[in-house]
Every structure is written in C-alpha cells, then in structure tokens.
Amino acid sequence: MSQTVTRALRILAELGEGERSLDQLAEVLGVHKTTVLRLLQSLEEERFVYRDAAYRYHLGAGLFALSGLALEQRGVRRIAAPHLAELNAATGQTVHLAAYEGGEVVYIDKFDSRHPVRMYSRIGLRAALHSAAVSKVLLADLPLPERRRVVAGIDFVRHTERTLTSPEALLAELERVAAQGWAQDHAEHESFINCVAAPVRDASGRVVAAASISVPDVVLPYEQVLDLLPQLLATTRAVSADCGRPDHN
C-alpha cells in the first residue's frame, strides 16, 4: 500500500475516534502539517472529511454513503434483519449480527435493547476473537488448520476474570461450540454482560454469520440468558432457511 493511501486511512481512523485539529493529525502521523493538509484537502473534495468553523476536522458525509453500500453488499444482513427484529421485540434484549471478514469478526447489524442498561457496541465495531460469543461461533466453523492459525495470532488480553487467556483454552472452547452448535460469553468480555450466539448457515452449510443476544446481569442473570437460547436457535434456523439452508433440527 502506498504511503499516501496509508496516511489517508490513518487520518480517517483517527477521525473515527473524534474531531481533530490539523496539529493533532500531524502529530499522530508524525509528518509536517503541510503534508497532512494536502491529504485533508483531497479527502474534503470527496466529502470523506469536513472542516468546521473552528478549523477542526470530522468524518464527512461521503463515508455515510460508502458504509451504506458496504452493508447493502452483505446479503445475509438483509435476509436476517426481519428475523432479528422479531427476536429483539420478543425478548427486549440487544441482538447482534456479526460476520468473519479478513481475519476479524465485525458487527454488521444491531437491534438495541429496550432497557437503559445495555451492551456498548456499534455496527462496524470489531468483536474480540477470544471472548465474544459471536467470534467463537464464527471461528468454530473454520477448517481446523485455519482455526489453529487464527488462534495462534490472537493477543489474549484478559478483559475479566473469566476471559480465556491461552490458545489451548480457546481451541478447546471452539471444539465445544462446534459440537453443540452455539456459544456463550459468560462475562468474559465485560464483567456485567452475558451473551449467547448461534450460527447462520448458507445452502452449503457454511457459517456465514453469527447472531447473538446480549444481556446485562442487572437485567437478567446468566441462567435466564441461557433460557433465551431456544428463541435464538429458532431465529438462526429461520435465517439459515432463508439463506437456502435445508431445515436441520
């Protein structure tokens, strides 16, 4: 990748964290302000960034269109949406859809809980590979050599006392997930959140997405989150059927 493109992408990533001044962006990139200004001017022309009256830069409306197109290109998201909306309405809890892309697990859709206390997430956010239930579902479907390769490259950050912190522990967990057909995050990423996740399969049987229900423990205890699993599995079976997967109960 060219240095110019790399710098432009770093600018967009930095602005994704919040507004920045020219000086701040130059410091992050480690280059002179005139170099950053030229990049910003090009990005402004394409509406990928904009400058406010205080001369601070923000992500621009051009990215909205691109993000919308990116989501539209994920057919499973469109197919799953009515089913996930129904699950969200029935349970009142946060429902996610995630996909495995380029070695990362990314949330591609979300239906928020009705409760004021909820899991923080957003569409486009990466899920932790070793602690998120959706990640376990997606990694468990990888061919074993690839699964091992991916797990070997994970930085096993301990998020809570329940976080899996070794390749051996995660590989054993993925074996269980593959066998039982669903995964859980029992306060492994956030100490007050429990999740269950299940696979969405296409006509070939390949897992193309993972759907999950995420619930703070102040709303439901862990055991009652597990009680939501039959509804989640019924939902993912319905989505899979609409993706062309024969019904396998």
C-alpha positions as a Markdown table, in Angstrom:
| # | Residue | x | y | z |
|---|---|---|---|---|
| 1 | Met | 0.0 | 0.0 | 0.0 |
| 2 | Ser | 1.3 | 3.4 | -0.9 |
| 3 | Gln | 2.4 | 5.8 | 1.8 |
| 4 | Thr | -0.2 | 8.4 | 0.8 |
| 5 | Val | -3.0 | 5.9 | 1.0 |
| 6 | Thr | -1.8 | 4.6 | 4.3 |
| 7 | Arg | -1.7 | 8.1 | 5.7 |
| 8 | Ala | -5.1 | 9.0 | 4.4 |
| 9 | Leu | -6.6 | 5.9 | 6.0 |
| 10 | Arg | -4.9 | 6.7 | 9.3 |
| 11 | Ile | -6.5 | 10.1 | 9.2 |
| 12 | Leu | -9.9 | 8.6 | 8.7 |
| 13 | Ala | -9.3 | 6.1 | 11.5 |
| 14 | Glu | -8.2 | 8.9 | 13.8 |
| 15 | Leu | -11.2 | 11.0 | 13.0 |
| 16 | Gly | -13.3 | 7.9 | 13.7 |
| 17 | Glu | -12.3 | 8.5 | 17.4 |
| 18 | Gly | -13.5 | 12.1 | 17.3 |
| 19 | Glu | -12.8 | 15.5 | 15.8 |
| 20 | Arg | -9.2 | 16.6 | 15.5 |
| 21 | Ser | -7.2 | 19.7 | 14.6 |
| 22 | Leu | -4.6 | 19.9 | 11.9 |
| 23 | Asp | -1.8 | 19.9 | 14.5 |
| 24 | Gln | -3.2 | 16.8 | 16.2 |
| 25 | Leu | -3.4 | 14.9 | 13.0 |
| 26 | Ala | 0.2 | 15.9 | 12.0 |
| 27 | Glu | 1.4 | 14.7 | 15.4 |
| 28 | Val | -0.4 | 11.4 | 15.1 |
| 29 | Leu | 1.0 | 10.8 | 11.6 |
| 30 | Gly | 4.5 | 12.1 | 12.5 |
| 31 | Val | 4.7 | 14.3 | 9.4 |
| 32 | His | 4.7 | 18.0 | 8.6 |
| 33 | Lys | 1.4 | 19.9 | 8.7 |
| 34 | Thr | 1.6 | 20.8 | 5.0 |
| 35 | Thr | 1.6 | 17.0 | 4.1 |
| 36 | Val | -1.5 | 16.4 | 6.3 |
| 37 | Leu | -3.2 | 19.5 | 4.9 |
| 38 | Arg | -2.8 | 18.2 | 1.3 |
| 39 | Leu | -4.3 | 14.9 | 2.3 |
| 40 | Leu | -7.2 | 16.6 | 4.1 |
| 41 | Gln | -7.9 | 18.8 | 1.1 |
| 42 | Ser | -8.2 | 15.7 | -1.1 |
| 43 | Leu | -10.4 | 14.0 | 1.4 |
| 44 | Glu | -12.6 | 17.1 | 1.7 |
| 45 | Glu | -13.1 | 17.2 | -2.1 |
| 46 | Glu | -14.5 | 13.6 | -1.9 |
| 47 | Arg | -16.6 | 14.5 | 1.2 |
| 48 | Phe | -14.8 | 12.0 | 3.3 |
| 49 | Val | -13.9 | 14.7 | 5.8 |
| 50 | Tyr | -15.2 | 18.2 | 6.6 |
| 51 | Arg | -13.8 | 21.1 | 8.5 |
| 52 | Asp | -15.9 | 23.1 | 10.9 |
| 53 | Ala | -15.8 | 26.8 | 11.7 |
| 54 | Ala | -13.3 | 26.2 | 14.5 |
| 55 | Tyr | -10.9 | 24.5 | 11.9 |
| 56 | Arg | -11.4 | 21.1 | 13.4 |
| 57 | Tyr | -11.8 | 18.1 | 11.1 |
| 58 | His | -14.6 | 15.5 | 11.2 |
| 59 | Leu | -15.6 | 12.4 | 9.2 |
| 60 | Gly | -17.7 | 13.5 | 6.3 |
| 61 | Ala | -21.0 | 12.5 | 4.7 |
| 62 | Gly | -19.3 | 10.7 | 1.8 |
| 63 | Leu | -18.5 | 7.9 | 4.3 |
| 64 | Phe | -22.1 | 7.5 | 5.1 |
| 65 | Ala | -22.9 | 6.5 | 1.5 |
| 66 | Leu | -19.9 | 4.1 | 1.4 |
| 67 | Ser | -20.9 | 2.5 | 4.7 |
| 68 | Gly | -24.4 | 2.1 | 3.5 |
| 69 | Leu | -23.2 | 0.4 | 0.3 |
| 70 | Ala | -20.9 | -1.8 | 2.3 |
| 71 | Leu | -23.8 | -3.0 | 4.4 |
| 72 | Glu | -26.1 | -3.5 | 1.4 |
| 73 | Gln | -23.5 | -5.8 | -0.2 |
| 74 | Arg | -23.9 | -8.2 | 2.8 |
| 75 | Gly | -26.9 | -10.2 | 1.6 |
| 76 | Val | -27.1 | -12.1 | 4.9 |
| 77 | Arg | -27.8 | -8.8 | 6.7 |
| 78 | Arg | -30.8 | -8.0 | 4.6 |
| 79 | Ile | -32.1 | -11.6 | 4.9 |
| 80 | Ala | -31.6 | -11.7 | 8.7 |
| 81 | Ala | -33.0 | -8.3 | 9.5 |
| 82 | Pro | -36.7 | -9.1 | 9.9 |
| 83 | His | -36.0 | -12.2 | 11.9 |
| 84 | Leu | -33.6 | -10.4 | 14.2 |
| 85 | Ala | -36.0 | -7.5 | 14.7 |
| 86 | Glu | -38.7 | -10.1 | 15.7 |
| 87 | Leu | -36.3 | -11.7 | 18.2 |
| 88 | Asn | -35.4 | -8.3 | 19.6 |
| 89 | Ala | -39.1 | -7.4 | 20.0 |
| 90 | Ala | -39.9 | -10.8 | 21.6 |
| 91 | Thr | -37.0 | -10.7 | 24.1 |
| 92 | Gly | -36.5 | -7.0 | 24.6 |
| 93 | Gln | -32.7 | -7.6 | 24.6 |
| 94 | Thr | -29.9 | -6.4 | 22.3 |
| 95 | Val | -29.5 | -8.6 | 19.2 |
| 96 | His | -26.4 | -8.5 | 17.1 |
| 97 | Leu | -25.4 | -10.0 | 13.7 |
| 98 | Ala | -21.6 | -10.5 | 13.1 |
| 99 | Ala | -19.5 | -11.8 | 10.2 |
| 100 | Tyr | -15.9 | -13.0 | 9.8 |
| 101 | Glu | -14.0 | -10.8 | 7.4 |
| 102 | Gly | -10.3 | -10.6 | 6.7 |
| 103 | Gly | -9.3 | -12.3 | 10.0 |
| 104 | Glu | -11.7 | -10.1 | 12.1 |
| 105 | Val | -15.2 | -10.5 | 13.5 |
| 106 | Val | -17.3 | -7.4 | 12.7 |
| 107 | Tyr | -20.7 | -6.5 | 13.9 |
| 108 | Ile | -22.8 | -5.9 | 10.7 |
| 109 | Asp | -26.2 | -5.3 | 12.3 |
| 110 | Lys | -27.7 | -4.4 | 15.7 |
| 111 | Phe | -31.1 | -4.1 | 17.3 |
| 112 | Asp | -30.9 | -2.3 | 20.7 |
| 113 | Ser | -32.4 | -3.4 | 24.0 |
| 114 | Arg | -35.4 | -1.6 | 25.4 |
| 115 | His | -33.5 | -1.4 | 28.7 |
| 116 | Pro | -31.5 | 1.7 | 29.7 |
| 117 | Val | -28.5 | -0.5 | 30.7 |
| 118 | Arg | -27.2 | -2.3 | 27.7 |
| 119 | Met | -24.0 | -3.6 | 26.0 |
| 120 | Tyr | -22.0 | -0.9 | 24.2 |
| 121 | Ser | -21.4 | -1.8 | 20.6 |
| 122 | Arg | -22.0 | -0.4 | 17.1 |
| 123 | Ile | -22.2 | -1.6 | 13.6 |
| 124 | Gly | -18.7 | -1.9 | 12.2 |
| 125 | Leu | -17.1 | -2.5 | 15.5 |
| 126 | Arg | -14.7 | -5.4 | 15.8 |
| 127 | Ala | -15.6 | -8.2 | 18.3 |
| 128 | Ala | -12.8 | -9.7 | 20.5 |
| 129 | Leu | -11.8 | -13.0 | 18.9 |
| 130 | His | -11.2 | -14.8 | 22.2 |
| 131 | Ser | -14.1 | -13.5 | 24.3 |
| 132 | Ala | -17.1 | -12.7 | 22.2 |
| 133 | Ala | -19.8 | -15.4 | 21.7 |
| 134 | Val | -20.2 | -14.4 | 18.0 |
| 135 | Ser | -16.5 | -14.8 | 17.5 |
| 136 | Lys | -16.5 | -18.3 | 19.0 |
| 137 | Val | -19.3 | -19.3 | 16.6 |
| 138 | Leu | -17.5 | -18.0 | 13.6 |
| 139 | Leu | -14.1 | -19.3 | 14.5 |
| 140 | Ala | -15.5 | -22.7 | 15.3 |
| 141 | Asp | -16.6 | -23.2 | 11.7 |
| 142 | Leu | -13.1 | -22.6 | 10.3 |
| 143 | Pro | -11.2 | -25.6 | 9.0 |
| 144 | Leu | -9.0 | -26.9 | 11.8 |
| 145 | Pro | -5.7 | -25.7 | 10.3 |
| 146 | Glu | -7.0 | -22.2 | 9.8 |
| 147 | Arg | -8.7 | -22.2 | 13.2 |
| 148 | Arg | -5.4 | -23.0 | 14.8 |
| 149 | Arg | -3.5 | -20.4 | 12.8 |
| 150 | Val | -6.0 | -17.7 | 13.7 |
| 151 | Val | -6.0 | -18.6 | 17.4 |
| 152 | Ala | -2.2 | -18.6 | 17.4 |
| 153 | Gly | -2.2 | -15.0 | 16.3 |
| 154 | Ile | -4.6 | -13.7 | 19.0 |
| 155 | Asp | -3.4 | -11.3 | 21.7 |
| 156 | Phe | -5.1 | -12.9 | 24.7 |
| 157 | Val | -6.0 | -9.7 | 26.6 |
| 158 | Arg | -7.7 | -10.5 | 29.9 |
| 159 | His | -10.8 | -8.4 | 30.0 |
| 160 | Thr | -12.4 | -10.0 | 33.1 |
| 161 | Glu | -11.5 | -12.9 | 35.4 |
| 162 | Arg | -13.5 | -15.2 | 33.2 |
| 163 | Thr | -11.6 | -14.4 | 29.9 |
| 164 | Leu | -9.9 | -17.3 | 28.2 |
| 165 | Thr | -6.2 | -16.4 | 28.1 |
| 166 | Ser | -4.5 | -19.2 | 26.2 |
| 167 | Pro | -4.7 | -20.8 | 22.7 |
| 168 | Glu | -5.3 | -24.2 | 24.3 |
| 169 | Ala | -8.3 | -23.0 | 26.3 |
| 170 | Leu | -9.8 | -21.2 | 23.3 |
| 171 | Leu | -9.3 | -24.2 | 20.9 |
| 172 | Ala | -11.0 | -26.5 | 23.5 |
| 173 | Glu | -13.9 | -24.0 | 23.7 |
| 174 | Leu | -14.2 | -23.9 | 19.9 |
| 175 | Glu | -14.4 | -27.7 | 19.8 |
| 176 | Arg | -17.3 | -27.5 | 22.3 |
| 177 | Val | -19.0 | -24.7 | 20.3 |
| 178 | Ala | -18.7 | -26.7 | 17.0 |
| 179 | Ala | -20.2 | -29.8 | 18.7 |
| 180 | Gln | -23.1 | -28.1 | 20.5 |
| 181 | Gly | -24.0 | -25.6 | 17.8 |
| 182 | Trp | -23.9 | -22.4 | 19.9 |
| 183 | Ala | -21.6 | -20.3 | 22.0 |
| 184 | Gln | -21.6 | -18.2 | 25.1 |
| 185 | Asp | -19.8 | -15.3 | 26.6 |
| 186 | His | -20.3 | -15.7 | 30.3 |
| 187 | Ala | -18.9 | -12.3 | 31.5 |
| 188 | Glu | -15.7 | -12.9 | 29.5 |
| 189 | His | -15.5 | -9.6 | 27.7 |
| 190 | Glu | -17.4 | -7.3 | 30.1 |
| 191 | Ser | -18.0 | -8.5 | 33.7 |
| 192 | Phe | -21.6 | -7.4 | 33.7 |
| 193 | Ile | -22.7 | -8.8 | 30.3 |
| 194 | Asn | -23.7 | -12.3 | 29.3 |
| 195 | Cys | -24.2 | -13.4 | 25.7 |
| 196 | Val | -25.4 | -16.4 | 23.7 |
| 197 | Ala | -24.7 | -16.7 | 20.0 |
| 198 | Ala | -25.7 | -19.2 | 17.2 |
| 199 | Pro | -24.6 | -19.7 | 13.6 |
| 200 | Val | -26.4 | -18.6 | 10.4 |
| 201 | Arg | -25.6 | -21.1 | 7.6 |
| 202 | Asp | -25.9 | -20.8 | 3.8 |
| 203 | Ala | -27.1 | -23.5 | 1.4 |
| 204 | Ser | -23.7 | -25.3 | 1.6 |
| 205 | Gly | -23.8 | -25.4 | 5.4 |
| 206 | Arg | -21.0 | -22.9 | 5.8 |
| 207 | Val | -21.4 | -20.4 | 8.7 |
| 208 | Val | -21.8 | -17.0 | 7.1 |
| 209 | Ala | -22.8 | -15.0 | 10.2 |
| 210 | Ala | -23.5 | -15.3 | 13.9 |
| 211 | Ala | -26.4 | -13.9 | 15.7 |
| 212 | Ser | -26.4 | -13.2 | 19.4 |
| 213 | Ile | -28.4 | -11.9 | 22.4 |
| 214 | Ser | -26.5 | -9.8 | 24.9 |
| 215 | Val | -27.9 | -9.0 | 28.3 |
| 216 | Pro | -26.5 | -7.1 | 31.3 |
| 217 | Asp | -26.7 | -9.1 | 34.5 |
| 218 | Val | -28.7 | -6.4 | 36.2 |
| 219 | Val | -31.5 | -7.1 | 33.7 |
| 220 | Leu | -31.3 | -10.9 | 33.6 |
| 221 | Pro | -29.0 | -13.3 | 35.5 |
| 222 | Tyr | -26.8 | -15.7 | 33.5 |
| 223 | Glu | -29.2 | -18.7 | 33.9 |
| 224 | Gln | -32.1 | -16.7 | 32.4 |
| 225 | Val | -29.9 | -15.6 | 29.5 |
| 226 | Leu | -29.4 | -19.3 | 28.7 |
| 227 | Asp | -33.2 | -19.6 | 28.7 |
| 228 | Leu | -33.3 | -17.4 | 25.7 |
| 229 | Leu | -31.2 | -19.8 | 23.7 |
| 230 | Pro | -34.2 | -21.7 | 22.1 |
| 231 | Gln | -35.5 | -18.5 | 20.7 |
| 232 | Leu | -32.1 | -17.6 | 19.3 |
| 233 | Leu | -31.7 | -21.0 | 17.7 |
| 234 | Ala | -35.1 | -20.9 | 16.2 |
| 235 | Thr | -34.3 | -17.5 | 14.8 |
| 236 | Thr | -30.9 | -18.6 | 13.3 |
| 237 | Arg | -32.6 | -21.6 | 11.8 |
| 238 | Ala | -35.2 | -19.4 | 10.1 |
| 239 | Val | -32.5 | -17.1 | 8.8 |
| 240 | Ser | -30.5 | -20.0 | 7.5 |
| 241 | Ala | -33.5 | -21.4 | 5.8 |
| 242 | Asp | -34.0 | -18.1 | 4.0 |
| 243 | Cys | -30.3 | -18.3 | 3.0 |
| 244 | Gly | -31.1 | -21.6 | 1.3 |
| 245 | Arg | -30.1 | -24.0 | 4.1 |
| 246 | Pro | -32.4 | -27.0 | 4.5 |
| 247 | Asp | -34.0 | -27.3 | 7.9 |
| 248 | His | -31.8 | -29.5 | 10.1 |
| 249 | Asn | -33.4 | -29.7 | 13.6 |
